[in-house]
Amino acid sequence: MPMSSHDAQNDVGKSLIVAGLARAATRRGLRVLPFKPQNMSNNAAVTIDGGEIGRAQALQARAARIESTVHMNPILLKPETATGAQVIVQGRRTVTQSARDFFRNRARHMPAILDSFRILAQEADLIIVEGAGSPAEVNLRDGDLANMGFAEAANVPVILIGDIHRGGVIASLVGTQTVLAPDDSRRIKGFLINNFHGDPVLFSEAVNFLETRTGWPCLGVVPHFAEAGRLPAEDAVALEKAARAGTGRLHIAVPRLPRIANFDDLDPLKLEPGVSLDIVQPGTPLPQSADLIIIPGSKSTIADLGALRDQGWHIDLAAHHRRGGAVLGLCGGYQMLGKMIHDPQGLEGKPGSTPGLALLEVETTLVGDKTLTRVEARHVSSGETVTGYEIHLGITKGSDCERPFTMIGDTPDGAQSKNARVMGTYIHGLFSDDAFRRHFLAGLGAETSTLAFEVEVDQTLDKLAEHLGRHLDIERLLGFAAPVTL
């Protein structure tokens, strides 16, 4: 029984709403599976079946208390440039295309999307489908995979979500109905208002207007969920206005690279009471007060290395290193810390080699086969267990690899400088392990905390489900779900 959610505006929190509904329906005893036909994000997760999907769908699967699979997000676009992206189909990289080429031929991906949807339908009591963007983008309707095009192909009912905090929600909902084709408009069963601040009674007249004008019922007005920041964000847009998180004594700085990827690596650090975490925006120097600088993952390592230099951050980083500060590179950031990055196949642009930051005695060669695997490793310095995942192109070698950061079984991962102040690893998600995180941060001078990060995430999902239960007519909403008729 599928149901679909779409934005009346872009970026209205539908990923969060779907996660909350997934947890709420799961708590009612339903087997719930999330689904997003097409997603665009560099924040990816490795699934239990060895592919990659958008991080939001992995969180939604967690909300439903199930493992994520590639079929929950069959088309994932991972931007590499301003106009091109890597196309992931059912978890596997297929090609890098310009936006124009993808849109010209996108209809050929509908069979894979419907195939994944059928597979999930065989296992689920309820599939909650998340759209992408707004269904009112009529210029994109022909060949659409992500919104009303999929809803039509799979014959699923649709709920619209509008974010009142961004303004214009009344015009957005009415305007959406105005521009939609009649068949698409009839597929919409209702709407909800998200992110309300203040007294919802003051919006009751607007609800009456919208219901009368559109003929769609309002399923609820959802107040702002203040604890949303404790859950992983899907889109790097969330980092564009990020400021310092926390007031702890240990100061960590992270440059916001243009193609930053898997930035949820940082989420546990934001919640640590002994840490203050700076997301350093372009045009701002890396702070001299930082104890640790983390170079994050990147979807396009060579391009982001160039951007780092354009900002002058390489100068700040070198000064930080001379002052005795610590540096940690994660995946693409680890590759940047080496002496050279070789791209003989032209996977990230023209074939050739690019000098790295030379803080580690290693060199990386980019290769065509992407490493996609979940891992359990042992942190060499502490002996603590680290669980996470690898998702990268490239093989890194050099003398500093003789001092690995972790051991994955008998296989070394990452590297450390001789004085252990510069470190690199290919493992994402390592800070989610409480014992490792405490040891690592304590070694840098942070106060010991009792944060249980994974427990915190799970409790926040429960609170989100309860929040939606108080403000949405969930029973009516679930009643709109329809049998799969593919």
C-alpha positions in Angstrom: 0.0 0.0 0.0 1.9 3.1 -1.2 1.4 6.7 -0.5 3.5 9.6 -1.8 4.6 13.0 -0.4 5.6 15.9 -2.5 6.5 19.5 -1.8 4.3 22.5 -2.7 7.7 24.3 -2.3 11.2 23.0 -2.5 13.0 21.8 0.6 10.1 21.8 3.1 11.2 19.0 5.3 9.5 16.1 3.6 12.4 13.8 4.3 11.9 14.5 8.0 8.2 14.0 7.7 8.6 10.7 5.9 11.0 9.5 8.6 8.6 10.5 11.3 5.7 8.8 9.6 7.8 5.7 9.0 8.5 5.4 12.7 4.9 6.2 13.6 3.5 3.5 11.3 6.1 1.0 12.4 5.0 1.6 16.0 1.5 0.7 14.9 2.8 -2.7 13.8 3.1 -2.1 10.1 6.1 -3.2 8.0 7.1 0.1 6.4 9.6 0.7 3.6 10.7 4.1 2.4 11.1 4.9 -1.3 12.4 7.8 -3.3 12.5 7.2 -7.0 15.1 9.8 -7.8 17.3 11.7 -5.4 20.1 14.2 -5.8 22.6 14.2 -3.0 26.3 13.7 -2.2 25.4 12.5 1.2 25.1 8.8 0.5 24.9 5.6 2.6 26.1 2.1 1.9 23.3 -0.4 2.0 23.2 -4.0 3.3 23.2 -5.3 -0.3 26.4 -3.4 -1.1 25.1 -0.4 -3.0 24.6 3.3 -2.3 21.5 5.4 -1.7 20.7 8.8 -0.4 21.4 9.3 3.3 17.8 10.4 3.9 16.4 7.1 2.8 18.9 5.3 5.0 17.6 7.4 8.0 14.0 6.6 6.9 14.8 2.9 6.8 16.3 3.2 10.3 13.1 5.0 11.4 11.2 1.9 10.1 13.6 -0.3 12.0 14.8 -2.1 8.9 18.1 -2.3 6.9 18.4 -0.1 3.9 18.6 -1.6 0.4 19.4 -0.1 -3.0 15.8 -0.4 -4.0 14.8 2.3 -1.6 16.4 4.9 -3.9 16.9 3.4 -7.3 18.2 6.6 -9.0 20.7 8.7 -7.1 22.4 11.7 -8.8 25.7 12.8 -7.1 26.7 16.2 -8.4 30.4 16.4 -9.5 30.3 19.8 -11.2 27.8 22.7 -11.5 26.2 21.0 -14.5 27.0 17.3 -14.3 26.5 14.4 -11.9 27.3 10.8 -11.4 24.3 8.6 -12.1 23.8 5.7 -9.6 21.2 3.1 -10.7 20.0 0.6 -8.2 23.1 1.3 -6.1 25.8 1.2 -8.8 27.6 4.0 -10.6 26.7 3.8 -14.3 27.9 7.0 -15.9 28.7 10.7 -15.3 26.4 12.9 -17.4 25.6 16.6 -17.8 22.3 17.7 -16.5 21.1 18.3 -20.1 22.0 14.7 -21.2 20.4 13.1 -18.2 17.1 15.0 -18.6 17.1 14.3 -22.3 17.2 10.5 -21.7 15.9 10.2 -18.2 12.7 8.3 -19.2 14.9 5.2 -19.8 15.4 5.0 -16.0 11.6 4.5 -15.3 11.8 0.7 -15.7 14.5 0.4 -13.1 12.5 2.6 -10.7 9.3 0.5 -11.2 11.3 -2.7 -10.8 12.6 -1.5 -7.4 9.2 -0.4 -6.4 7.7 -3.8 -7.2 10.4 -5.5 -5.2 9.6 -3.4 -2.2 5.9 -3.9 -2.6 6.3 -7.6 -2.2 7.8 -7.1 1.3 5.8 -4.1 2.7 2.5 -3.4 4.4 3.1 0.3 3.6 5.5 2.1 1.2 6.0 5.8 1.9 7.3 7.5 -1.2 9.2 10.8 -1.0 9.1 13.0 -4.0 11.9 15.4 -5.1 11.3 19.1 -5.4 7.8 20.4 -6.4 5.2 18.8 -8.6 4.4 22.3 -9.9 7.6 22.3 -12.0 5.5 21.8 -15.2 8.5 22.4 -17.4 10.0 19.1 -16.0 6.7 17.1 -16.1 7.4 15.3 -19.5 9.5 12.3 -18.6 9.4 13.1 -14.9 10.7 10.3 -12.6 10.6 11.9 -9.2 7.2 13.5 -8.7 3.9 13.2 -10.5 5.4 11.2 -13.3 6.2 8.4 -10.9 2.9 8.8 -9.1 1.2 8.3 -12.4 3.3 5.4 -13.5 2.9 3.6 -10.1 -0.7 4.8 -9.5 0.0 6.1 -6.0 -2.0 8.8 -4.1 -0.2 12.0 -3.2 0.0 14.3 -0.2 1.4 17.8 -0.6 3.6 19.4 2.1 4.1 23.1 2.5 6.5 25.0 4.8 4.8 28.0 6.3 8.1 29.3 7.8 9.4 30.1 4.4 6.4 32.2 3.5 4.0 32.1 0.6 2.5 28.7 1.6 -1.1 29.7 0.7 -0.1 30.9 -2.8 2.2 27.8 -3.2 -0.6 25.3 -2.6 -3.2 27.2 -4.6 -0.7 27.8 -7.4 0.3 24.1 -7.5 -3.3 23.2 -8.1 -3.6 25.9 -10.7 -0.7 24.7 -12.9 -1.1 20.9 -12.5 -2.8 18.9 -15.2 -6.3 17.8 -14.1 -5.2 14.1 -13.8 -2.3 15.1 -11.6 -4.4 17.3 -9.5 -7.0 14.6 -8.9 -4.2 12.3 -7.6 -3.6 14.7 -4.7 -5.6 13.6 -1.6 -4.7 16.3 0.8 -2.0 18.6 2.2 -0.2 19.4 5.4 1.5 22.5 6.7 5.0 22.0 8.2 7.3 24.0 10.4 4.7 26.3 12.0 5.8 28.8 14.6 3.4 30.4 17.0 -0.3 29.8 17.7 -1.8 27.5 15.1 -5.3 28.9 15.8 -4.2 32.0 14.0 -3.8 29.9 10.8 -7.3 28.3 11.0 -8.9 30.8 8.7 -6.2 30.1 6.1 -6.8 26.3 6.5 -10.5 26.9 5.8 -9.6 29.0 2.7 -7.2 26.4 1.3 -9.7 23.5 1.8 -12.5 25.5 0.2 -10.3 26.8 -2.7 -8.5 23.5 -3.5 -11.0 20.9 -2.4 -8.2 19.1 -0.6 -8.4 18.3 3.1 -5.8 19.6 5.5 -4.3 16.7 7.4 -2.7 18.9 10.0 -0.5 21.9 10.9 2.8 20.6 12.3 4.7 23.0 14.6 8.5 23.4 14.2 10.3 20.3 15.6 13.2 21.9 17.4 15.1 18.6 17.8 15.4 18.1 14.0 19.0 19.2 14.2 19.9 16.1 16.2 19.1 14.0 13.1 21.3 13.8 10.0 20.6 16.4 7.3 20.3 15.2 3.7 21.5 18.1 1.8 24.7 20.2 2.0 22.5 23.3 1.7 22.0 22.7 5.5 25.7 23.6 5.9 25.6 26.8 4.0 24.4 28.8 7.0 25.9 26.6 9.6 27.6 28.4 12.4 29.5 27.1 15.5 27.7 24.2 17.2 28.4 23.7 20.8 30.5 25.7 23.4 33.0 23.0 24.5 36.6 23.6 25.1 37.9 21.5 22.2 37.6 23.6 19.0 37.2 21.6 15.7 37.0 23.4 12.4 35.8 22.0 9.1 36.1 23.8 5.8 32.8 23.7 3.8 34.0 22.4 0.5 31.8 23.0 -2.6 31.3 19.2 -3.2 31.4 18.1 0.4 30.1 14.5 0.8 28.9 12.3 3.7 29.0 15.3 6.0 26.9 13.4 8.5 30.3 12.1 9.7 30.2 15.4 11.8 26.8 14.9 13.4 28.1 13.1 16.6 30.7 15.9 17.1 27.9 18.5 17.0 26.3 16.9 20.0 29.4 16.4 22.1 29.2 18.8 25.1 33.0 19.1 25.2 33.3 20.2 21.6 32.6 23.4 19.6 32.4 22.6 15.9 32.9 25.3 13.2 31.7 24.8 9.7 34.0 27.3 8.0 32.2 29.1 5.2 34.0 30.2 2.0 35.5 33.6 2.4 36.4 32.9 6.0 39.8 31.8 7.2 40.3 28.6 9.2 40.4 29.8 12.8 43.7 30.0 14.5 42.1 28.7 17.7 41.2 25.3 16.2 42.7 22.3 18.0 41.6 19.9 15.2 40.9 20.6 11.5 38.9 18.0 9.7 39.1 17.8 5.9 35.8 16.2 5.0 34.8 13.8 2.3 34.3 15.1 -1.2 32.4 13.9 -4.3 35.2 15.5 -6.5 38.4 15.4 -4.6 40.6 17.2 -7.2 38.1 20.0 -7.8 37.6 20.5 -4.0 41.3 20.5 -3.5 41.5 23.3 -6.0 38.7 25.2 -4.2 40.5 24.7 -0.9 43.5 26.4 -2.4 41.4 29.1 -4.0 40.1 30.0 -0.5 43.6 30.2 0.9 42.7 27.4 3.3 45.9 25.5 2.4 47.9 28.4 3.9 45.8 28.4 7.1 46.1 24.6 7.3 49.9 24.7 7.0 50.1 27.4 9.7 47.8 25.3 11.9 50.1 22.3 11.4 53.2 24.4 12.3 51.6 25.5 15.5 51.2 21.8 16.5 47.5 21.5 15.6 46.0 18.1 14.7 44.6 17.3 11.2 42.2 14.5 10.2 41.3 13.7 6.6 38.1 11.7 5.9 38.0 9.8 2.6 38.5 12.5 -0.1 40.0 14.7 2.6 42.5 11.9 3.4 43.4 11.9 -0.3 44.0 15.6 -0.3 46.5 15.4 2.6 48.9 13.3 0.5 51.6 14.4 -1.8 49.9 13.7 -5.1 46.6 12.6 -6.6 46.9 10.8 -9.8 43.9 10.5 -12.2 45.2 8.5 -15.2 41.7 7.7 -16.5 40.3 11.2 -16.2 37.6 10.1 -13.7 37.4 13.6 -12.3 38.4 15.7 -15.3 41.4 15.7 -17.6 43.8 12.8 -17.0 46.8 13.9 -15.0 48.3 14.4 -11.6 47.6 17.1 -9.0 49.9 18.0 -6.1 48.2 17.4 -2.7 48.7 19.3 0.6 51.8 17.1 1.4 51.0 16.7 5.1 51.1 12.9 4.7 53.7 10.8 2.9 51.1 9.1 0.7 49.9 9.3 -2.9 46.5 8.3 -4.3 45.6 6.9 -7.7 42.0 7.2 -8.7 40.6 4.0 -10.2 37.4 3.2 -12.0 36.1 0.6 -9.5 34.3 2.2 -6.6 34.8 0.7 -3.1 31.4 0.3 -1.5 31.4 -1.7 1.7 30.4 -1.7 5.3 33.3 -2.3 7.7 34.2 -3.1 11.2 37.7 -2.0 12.1 40.0 -1.5 15.1 41.4 1.9 15.9 45.1 1.2 16.1 46.0 3.8 18.8 43.2 2.9 21.2 42.2 -0.6 20.2 38.5 0.6 20.1 36.1 -0.9 17.6 35.0 1.4 14.7 32.0 0.6 12.5 31.3 2.5 9.4 31.5 2.2 5.6 33.8 3.0 2.7 32.5 4.7 -0.4 35.3 6.0 -2.6 37.3 5.8 -5.8 41.1 5.5 -5.3 43.9 3.5 -3.8 46.3 5.2 -1.4 49.9 4.1 -0.8 53.0 5.5 0.9 55.3 5.3 3.8 52.8 6.9 6.3 50.5 4.0 5.5 52.9 1.9 7.5 51.2 3.6 10.5 47.6 2.9 9.7 44.7 4.7 11.4 42.6 1.5 11.7 42.9 -2.1 10.8 40.0 -3.8 9.0 40.7 -7.3 10.0 44.3 -7.8 8.7 44.1 -5.0 6.2 45.5 -1.6 7.1 43.3 1.5 6.5 44.5 5.1 6.4 47.7 6.6 7.5 49.4 8.7 10.3 52.3 11.0 10.3 55.3 10.1 12.4 54.2 12.4 15.2 50.6 11.2 14.8 49.3 14.8 14.5 48.1 14.2 10.9 45.7 11.3 10.3 43.7 10.0 7.4 41.1 7.3 6.9 38.7 6.0 4.3 36.1 5.0 6.9 33.0 7.1 7.1 30.8 7.1 10.2 33.5 6.4 12.7 32.5 9.1 15.2 29.2 7.3 15.7 31.0 4.8 17.9 30.9 6.2 21.4 34.0 4.5 22.9 36.2 5.4 19.9 34.9 9.0 19.8 35.5 9.5 23.5 39.1 8.2 23.3 39.9 10.2 20.2 38.5 13.5 21.6 40.0 13.0 25.0 43.4 12.6 23.3 42.9 16.1 21.9 41.9 17.5 25.3 38.1 17.3 25.3 36.2 16.6 28.5 34.8 13.1 28.7 31.1 12.8 28.0 28.3 10.2 28.3 26.8 10.9 24.9 25.3 7.7 23.4 24.9 8.9 19.8 23.0 6.1 18.2 20.6 6.0 21.2 20.1 9.7 20.8 19.2 9.4 17.1 16.7 6.6 17.9 15.1 8.5 20.7 14.8 11.6 18.5 13.0 9.5 15.9 10.5 8.4 18.5 10.0 12.0 19.6 9.4 13.0 16.0 6.8 10.3 15.5 5.0 11.4 18.7 5.2 15.0 17.5 3.5 14.1 14.2 1.0 12.0 16.1 -0.1 15.1 18.1 -0.5 17.3 15.1 -1.4 15.2 12.1 -4.4 13.0 11.4 -2.2 10.0 10.8 -5.1 7.5 10.6 -6.8 9.5 7.9 -3.4 9.9 6.1 -2.8 6.2 6.2 -6.3 5.6 4.9 -5.3 7.2 1.6 -2.8 4.4 0.9 -3.8 2.2 -2.0 -2.9 -1.3 -3.1 0.0 -1.6 -5.6 -1.5 -2.2 -9.0 1.6 -2.4 -11.2 
